[in-house]
């Protein structure tokens, strides 16, 4: 009985950091707190004496780091979110410079682990004047996810500091842990506010699960406030209602299939009954003086 009680107490302590219970936090706050703890451990174990350049890679799943695996296929979505948060936590321009993470990941997305070149050496070959690379792995356990990070000198290849954190295994963290680039393919495409229907260049196979998101800013006249992909409820024009589809907001992103059902829809999760492409447009019939664009991301999960 004492052993069971001790186990429960230890588990609760692991998920609490500095008096904060990670398992009760909102998802984004939990990731930020784990990143903060990793940063504190890394800098506590090794003092950077002068201003240095650091590259922070996405965190990989331990069990996927094997021969002939690419960098991108070993990285779950949770590893990207954690690395992005850690980048923000490490932002101290007076102490060190950080390499832009999207640039770093794009360089190494096709890095193959069977190559006899360590990641830190690849960084030295691709990005000049980087002093340290921060590498990280994650491993799912029964009720937690263990996060390990290490700061490696690019010049010597030596590990100069390590940090460890524990994240609770919730529905969110489990889903983000399981989601890797092997599970889906995706494309981003810019949709301009002044153009007619624009086709997203990726074919969707019948019965595939598709998630469509968008981010950006556009306006229906050059002198009115711009809006995001969900549009605006008020009419920006004093000359009438120029919506293509009045079931949607003014300026909302409209999407339809190029074949089959031509009914308009917007962002969300869908399954299509036939092979098709998607085309998009701003919900506005008078587009000559429109400005801006939305970047539409279409993610297609493997069947």
C-alpha positions as CSV (number, residue, x, y, z in Angstrom):
1,X,0.0,0.0,0.0
2,X,2.9,2.4,0.9
3,X,4.4,1.6,-2.5
4,X,1.2,2.6,-4.4
5,X,0.8,5.8,-2.4
6,X,4.5,6.7,-3.1
7,X,4.0,6.1,-6.8
8,X,0.9,8.4,-6.9
9,X,2.7,11.1,-5.0
10,X,5.8,11.0,-7.3
11,X,3.6,11.1,-10.4
12,X,1.8,14.2,-9.1
13,X,5.1,15.8,-8.3
14,X,6.5,15.1,-11.8
15,X,3.5,16.8,-13.4
16,X,3.8,19.9,-11.2
17,X,6.6,22.4,-11.8
18,X,7.2,25.3,-9.4
19,X,3.8,24.8,-7.9
20,X,2.1,24.6,-11.3
21,X,0.0,21.6,-12.2
22,X,0.7,20.9,-15.9
23,X,-2.2,18.5,-16.3
24,X,-4.8,21.2,-15.5
25,X,-3.3,23.9,-17.8
26,X,-4.6,24.9,-21.2
27,X,-2.7,23.2,-23.9
28,X,-0.7,26.2,-25.1
29,X,0.2,27.2,-21.6
30,X,1.3,23.7,-20.8
31,X,3.7,23.6,-23.8
32,X,5.1,27.1,-22.9
33,X,5.7,25.9,-19.3
34,X,7.6,22.8,-20.4
35,X,9.7,25.0,-22.8
36,X,10.4,27.4,-19.9
37,X,11.6,24.5,-17.7
38,X,13.8,23.1,-20.4
39,X,15.4,26.5,-21.0
40,X,16.1,27.0,-17.2
41,X,17.7,23.6,-17.0
42,X,19.9,24.1,-20.1
43,X,21.2,27.5,-18.9
44,X,21.6,26.3,-15.4
45,X,23.9,23.5,-16.4
46,X,26.0,25.5,-18.8
47,X,26.8,29.2,-18.7
48,X,27.2,30.9,-22.1
49,X,29.9,33.5,-21.4
50,X,29.6,35.5,-24.6
51,X,27.0,36.2,-27.3
52,X,26.5,33.1,-29.4
53,X,24.4,31.9,-32.4
54,X,22.0,29.0,-31.5
55,X,19.9,26.8,-33.9
56,X,16.9,25.1,-32.3
57,X,15.7,22.0,-34.2
58,X,12.3,20.4,-33.8
59,X,12.0,17.6,-31.2
60,X,12.0,14.1,-32.6
61,X,10.3,10.9,-31.4
62,X,12.9,8.6,-30.0
63,X,11.5,5.5,-31.5
64,X,11.5,7.0,-35.0
65,X,15.2,7.9,-35.0
66,X,16.4,5.0,-37.0
67,X,18.2,4.2,-40.2
68,X,16.8,5.6,-43.4
69,X,14.4,7.9,-41.6
70,X,14.2,11.6,-42.7
71,X,14.4,14.4,-40.2
72,X,10.8,15.5,-41.1
73,X,9.3,12.0,-40.7
74,X,10.8,11.6,-37.2
75,X,9.3,14.9,-36.0
76,X,5.7,14.9,-34.6
77,X,3.6,18.0,-34.5
78,X,4.2,18.2,-30.7
79,X,7.9,18.4,-31.4
80,X,7.3,21.4,-33.7
81,X,5.1,23.2,-31.1
82,X,7.6,22.6,-28.3
83,X,10.5,23.9,-30.4
84,X,8.6,27.0,-31.4
85,X,7.8,27.7,-27.8
86,X,11.4,27.1,-26.7
87,X,12.5,29.5,-29.4
88,X,10.3,32.2,-27.9
89,X,11.6,31.5,-24.4
90,X,15.2,31.6,-25.5
91,X,14.8,35.0,-27.2
92,X,17.3,37.2,-25.4
93,X,19.1,39.3,-28.1
94,X,21.7,40.6,-25.7
95,X,22.9,37.0,-24.9
96,X,22.5,35.1,-28.2
97,X,21.1,35.2,-31.7
98,X,18.6,32.6,-32.9
99,X,18.3,31.0,-36.3
100,X,14.8,31.3,-37.8
101,X,13.2,28.0,-37.1
102,X,11.1,27.7,-40.3
103,X,14.3,28.2,-42.3
104,X,16.1,25.6,-40.2
105,X,13.4,23.0,-40.6
106,X,13.1,23.6,-44.3
107,X,16.8,22.9,-44.7
108,X,16.7,19.6,-42.8
109,X,13.3,18.2,-43.8
110,X,15.0,15.7,-46.1
111,X,18.0,14.9,-43.8
112,X,18.3,11.1,-43.7
113,X,19.6,9.6,-40.5
114,X,21.5,6.8,-42.4
115,X,23.9,9.5,-43.5
116,X,27.2,9.4,-41.6
117,X,27.0,13.1,-40.8
118,X,25.7,14.2,-37.4
119,X,22.9,16.9,-37.5
120,X,25.2,19.5,-35.9
121,X,27.7,18.9,-38.7
122,X,25.0,19.3,-41.3
123,X,24.0,22.6,-39.7
124,X,27.7,23.8,-39.9
125,X,27.7,22.9,-43.6
126,X,24.3,24.5,-44.4
127,X,24.4,27.5,-42.0
128,X,27.6,29.3,-41.3
129,X,28.6,30.9,-38.0
130,X,26.3,28.8,-35.8
131,X,27.9,28.1,-32.4
132,X,25.4,25.7,-30.9
133,X,22.6,23.5,-32.0
134,X,19.8,22.6,-29.5
135,X,18.5,19.1,-30.2
136,X,15.6,17.4,-28.6
137,X,13.8,14.0,-28.3
138,X,10.5,12.9,-26.8
139,X,9.3,9.5,-25.7
140,X,5.8,8.5,-24.8
141,X,5.3,6.5,-21.6
142,X,2.3,5.1,-19.8
143,X,1.0,8.5,-18.5
144,X,3.6,11.0,-19.5
145,X,5.9,12.1,-22.3
146,X,9.5,12.5,-21.4
147,X,11.3,15.4,-23.1
148,X,15.1,15.4,-23.4
149,X,17.2,18.3,-24.8
150,X,20.9,18.8,-25.3
151,X,23.0,21.8,-26.3
152,X,25.7,20.7,-28.7
153,X,28.8,22.6,-29.8
154,X,28.9,22.7,-33.6
155,X,32.6,23.2,-33.6
156,X,33.5,20.2,-31.3
157,X,30.4,18.0,-31.4
158,X,30.4,17.9,-27.6
159,X,27.3,18.0,-25.5
160,X,27.7,21.1,-23.3
161,X,24.4,21.0,-21.5
162,X,21.3,18.8,-21.1
163,X,17.7,19.4,-19.9
164,X,14.8,17.1,-19.1
165,X,11.1,17.8,-18.6
166,X,7.9,15.7,-18.2
167,X,4.7,16.5,-20.0
168,X,1.3,14.8,-19.1
169,X,-0.2,12.4,-21.6
170,X,-3.5,13.9,-22.5
171,X,-5.8,13.5,-25.5
172,X,-4.1,16.6,-27.0
173,X,-0.5,15.7,-26.3
174,X,-1.1,12.1,-27.5
175,X,-2.7,13.3,-30.8
176,X,0.1,15.8,-31.4
177,X,2.7,13.1,-30.5
178,X,1.2,10.7,-33.1
179,X,0.9,13.2,-35.9
180,X,4.0,13.1,-38.1
181,X,4.6,14.0,-41.7
182,X,4.3,10.3,-42.6
183,X,0.6,10.5,-41.7
184,X,-0.3,13.3,-44.1
185,X,0.8,15.5,-47.0
186,X,0.0,19.1,-47.2
187,X,0.3,22.2,-49.4
188,X,0.2,25.9,-48.7
189,X,-1.1,28.2,-51.5
190,X,-1.7,32.0,-51.5
191,X,-5.3,33.1,-52.5
192,X,-5.5,36.7,-53.6
193,X,-8.5,38.9,-52.9
194,X,-8.6,40.5,-56.3
195,X,-8.6,37.2,-58.3
196,X,-11.4,34.9,-59.5
197,X,-11.5,31.3,-58.3
198,X,-8.0,29.9,-57.7
199,X,-7.1,26.2,-57.7
200,X,-5.0,24.7,-54.9
201,X,-2.4,22.5,-56.6
202,X,-2.9,19.2,-54.8
203,X,-5.3,16.4,-55.7
204,X,-7.5,15.0,-53.0
205,X,-8.3,11.3,-53.3
206,X,-11.8,10.1,-52.5
207,X,-12.5,9.2,-48.9
208,X,-9.4,11.0,-47.6
209,X,-9.7,13.1,-44.4
210,X,-8.8,16.7,-45.3
211,X,-8.3,19.6,-42.9
212,X,-8.3,23.1,-44.4
213,X,-7.0,26.2,-42.5
214,X,-6.0,29.7,-43.6
215,X,-4.2,32.7,-42.3
216,X,-3.8,36.2,-43.7
217,X,-5.4,39.5,-44.2
218,X,-7.4,41.0,-47.0
219,X,-9.9,43.8,-47.7
220,X,-12.7,44.5,-50.1
221,X,-11.8,48.1,-50.7
222,X,-8.4,49.7,-50.3
223,X,-9.6,52.2,-47.7
224,X,-11.5,49.8,-45.3
225,X,-10.4,47.6,-42.5
226,X,-9.0,44.3,-43.6
227,X,-10.2,41.0,-42.2
228,X,-9.1,37.4,-41.8
229,X,-10.3,34.2,-43.6
230,X,-13.6,34.2,-41.6
231,X,-14.6,37.6,-43.1
232,X,-16.8,40.2,-41.4
233,X,-20.4,40.3,-40.4
234,X,-21.0,43.9,-41.4
235,X,-21.2,45.0,-45.0
236,X,-18.2,47.2,-45.9
237,X,-19.9,48.6,-49.0
238,X,-22.5,51.4,-49.0
239,X,-23.6,50.4,-52.6
240,X,-25.1,47.0,-51.8
241,X,-24.4,43.4,-50.9
242,X,-21.7,42.0,-53.2
243,X,-21.3,38.6,-51.6
244,X,-21.0,35.6,-53.9
245,X,-22.8,33.4,-51.4
246,X,-25.0,35.1,-48.8
247,X,-24.8,32.1,-46.5
248,X,-21.2,33.3,-45.6
249,X,-19.7,36.5,-44.2
250,X,-18.6,39.4,-46.3
251,X,-15.0,38.6,-47.4
252,X,-15.0,35.1,-46.0
253,X,-12.8,32.5,-47.7
254,X,-15.0,30.4,-50.0
255,X,-14.0,26.9,-51.1
256,X,-15.5,24.4,-53.5
257,X,-14.6,21.2,-55.4
258,X,-13.6,21.5,-59.0
259,X,-15.7,18.4,-59.8
260,X,-18.7,16.8,-58.3
261,X,-20.6,18.8,-55.6
262,X,-20.1,22.5,-56.3
263,X,-21.6,23.7,-53.0
264,X,-19.5,26.4,-51.3
265,X,-17.9,25.7,-47.9
266,X,-15.1,27.2,-45.9
267,X,-12.4,26.1,-43.5
268,X,-12.8,22.9,-41.5
269,X,-12.4,19.1,-41.7
270,X,-14.0,17.2,-44.6
271,X,-14.1,13.9,-46.5
272,X,-14.9,14.0,-50.2
273,X,-16.7,11.2,-52.1
274,X,-14.7,11.7,-55.4
275,X,-11.2,12.6,-56.4
276,X,-11.0,16.4,-56.8
277,X,-9.0,19.6,-56.5
278,X,-10.2,22.6,-54.5
279,X,-10.6,26.2,-55.6
280,X,-10.9,29.2,-53.4
281,X,-12.1,32.8,-53.7
282,X,-13.0,35.8,-51.4
283,X,-16.7,36.1,-50.8
284,X,-17.0,39.2,-53.0
285,X,-18.3,39.8,-56.5
286,X,-16.6,43.2,-57.0
287,X,-12.9,42.4,-56.6
288,X,-11.2,45.0,-58.7
289,X,-10.1,47.2,-55.8
290,X,-9.6,44.3,-53.3
291,X,-6.2,44.0,-51.5
292,X,-4.4,41.3,-49.6
293,X,-4.4,37.5,-49.6
294,X,-4.9,34.4,-47.4
295,X,-2.4,31.5,-47.2
296,X,-4.6,28.4,-47.4
297,X,-3.1,25.2,-46.0
298,X,-4.7,21.9,-47.1
299,X,-3.6,18.8,-45.1
300,X,-4.6,15.4,-46.5
301,X,-4.3,12.4,-44.1
302,X,-3.3,9.0,-45.4
303,X,-6.2,6.6,-45.7
